[in-house]
Amino acid sequence: MQEVYRYIEECDNIVIASPIYYQELTGQMLNIGSRFQTYFCAEYFRKEKPIKKEKKGAVILVGGGNGKVEKACDTACDLLRHIHCSRIHDLVLSHNTDTLPAAEDAEAVMGVQDIARFFNERQPAMPT
Ligand SMILES: Cc1cc2nc3c(=O)[nH]c(=O)nc-3n(C[C@H](O)[C@H](O)[C@H](O)COP(=O)(O)O)c2cc1C
């Protein structure tokens, strides 16, 4: 995790990408995400700011069916906020992958391209 924490602290943008399992992020993703609680504790209990750099975030989800996605999206957005993502792109979702593979889902592919544009936008210069 030390390597992951270092990467999180230094990077500019973060994507959480996960299949939907039981309407949630996968267990593997939740295992990693649970370790972000250290940042929540630092900020809310110890009043520290371990992550100095503000980041942009995005969430990409794929689901085999067409059930609910809100829980998975809310969890991913919570995790992104724990790691200091001040701006989060709208959810990019590929649903019904049982019948249409995500790579052939034109709307989802366009959504991913839009995430790339969002991440590459320059922040307006700070007034002097
Ligand atoms: C344990 C498990 C739980 C799943 N739960 C859901 C679910 O709640 N909603 C859903 O849309 N798909 C669910 N799926 C299907 C996966 O999301 C789907 O396989 C995923 O989109 C990957 O698809 P692909 O490999 O065809 O891209 C589940 C799959 C597994 C293995």
The ligand as a MOL file (V3000), in Angstrom:
LIG
                    3D

  0  0  0     0  0            999 V3000
M  V30 BEGIN CTAB
M  V30 COUNTS 31 33 0 0 0
M  V30 BEGIN ATOM
M  V30 1 C -20.2070 -11.9840 -8.5760 0
M  V30 2 C -20.8020 -11.1990 -9.6950 0
M  V30 3 C -21.8320 -10.3050 -9.4170 0
M  V30 4 C -22.3770 -9.5330 -10.4540 0
M  V30 5 N -23.3430 -8.6110 -10.1580 0
M  V30 6 C -23.8120 -7.8000 -11.1460 0
M  V30 7 C -24.7740 -6.7870 -10.8520 0
M  V30 8 O -25.2140 -6.5860 -9.7180 0
M  V30 9 N -25.1890 -5.9950 -11.8820 0
M  V30 10 C -24.7330 -6.1580 -13.1620 0
M  V30 11 O -25.1450 -5.4160 -14.0570 0
M  V30 12 N -23.8310 -7.1200 -13.4640 0
M  V30 13 C -23.3490 -7.9330 -12.4970 0
M  V30 14 N -22.4010 -8.8900 -12.7860 0
M  V30 15 C -21.9000 -9.0000 -14.1580 0
M  V30 16 C -20.6090 -8.2220 -14.3250 0
M  V30 17 O -20.7680 -6.8670 -14.0010 0
M  V30 18 C -20.1460 -8.3220 -15.7670 0
M  V30 19 O -19.6570 -9.6140 -15.9200 0
M  V30 20 C -19.1540 -7.2220 -16.0380 0
M  V30 21 O -19.8670 -6.1770 -16.6130 0
M  V30 22 C -18.0340 -7.6250 -16.8700 0
M  V30 23 O -18.5470 -7.8140 -18.1820 0
M  V30 24 P -17.6290 -8.1240 -19.4250 0
M  V30 25 O -16.5610 -9.0550 -18.9000 0
M  V30 26 O -18.5710 -8.7540 -20.3890 0
M  V30 27 O -17.1040 -6.7910 -19.8490 0
M  V30 28 C -21.8810 -9.6830 -11.7820 0
M  V30 29 C -20.8470 -10.5930 -12.0240 0
M  V30 30 C -20.3040 -11.3420 -11.0090 0
M  V30 31 C -19.1850 -12.3050 -11.3230 0
M  V30 END ATOM
M  V30 BEGIN BOND
M  V30 1 1 1 2
M  V30 2 1 2 3
M  V30 3 2 2 30
M  V30 4 2 3 4
M  V30 5 1 4 5
M  V30 6 1 4 28
M  V30 7 2 5 6
M  V30 8 1 6 7
M  V30 9 1 6 13
M  V30 10 2 7 8
M  V30 11 1 7 9
M  V30 12 1 9 10
M  V30 13 2 10 11
M  V30 14 1 10 12
M  V30 15 2 12 13
M  V30 16 1 13 14
M  V30 17 1 14 15
M  V30 18 1 14 28
M  V30 19 1 15 16
M  V30 20 1 16 17
M  V30 21 1 16 18
M  V30 22 1 18 19
M  V30 23 1 18 20
M  V30 24 1 20 21
M  V30 25 1 20 22
M  V30 26 1 22 23
M  V30 27 1 23 24
M  V30 28 2 24 25
M  V30 29 1 24 26
M  V30 30 1 24 27
M  V30 31 2 28 29
M  V30 32 1 29 30
M  V30 33 1 30 31
M  V30 END BOND
M  V30 END CTAB
M  END
